[in-house]
């Protein structure tokens, strides 16, 4: 298992789309179309060229997890596209923890003071993970960050670094 920064590669992109479609639509039944997530088809421009990053977790060259950091301003970044296949969650792999550690290390190295995120209200496993990491739930008014996300009765969180 290794975690790397995304590099333009049709093989990886197809697998990223498959992973995210599985997690959002087959597992969570959110019915989020890929057309609502065009950032996936411009990862370098949307994340990396803006000073953020998009990481993929590989198991035998297969994408099994993702996480991204989208800068909003010099102090605030958004945690985005945090997905893993079920068999990589929890023990013994803890892939979510590994991806999150990669994300938070990058955020601290780049002096971000605040991380925000959105997650569907029904994703209680995700809520537990974020709250365990120190995120606190906020209102849309407290978000004070402008970024696009497919709102499916979303819960918003913030972490102060």
Secondary structure, DSSP 8 states (H G I E B T S, - for coil): -EEEE----HHHHHHHHHHHHIIIIIIS-----GGG-GGGGGHIIIIITTT-EEEEEEETTEEEEEEEEEE-SSSEEEEEEEEE-GGGSSTTT-HHHHHHHHHHHHHHHTT--EEEEEEETT-HHHHHHHHHTT-EEE-HHHH--------SSEEEEEEE-
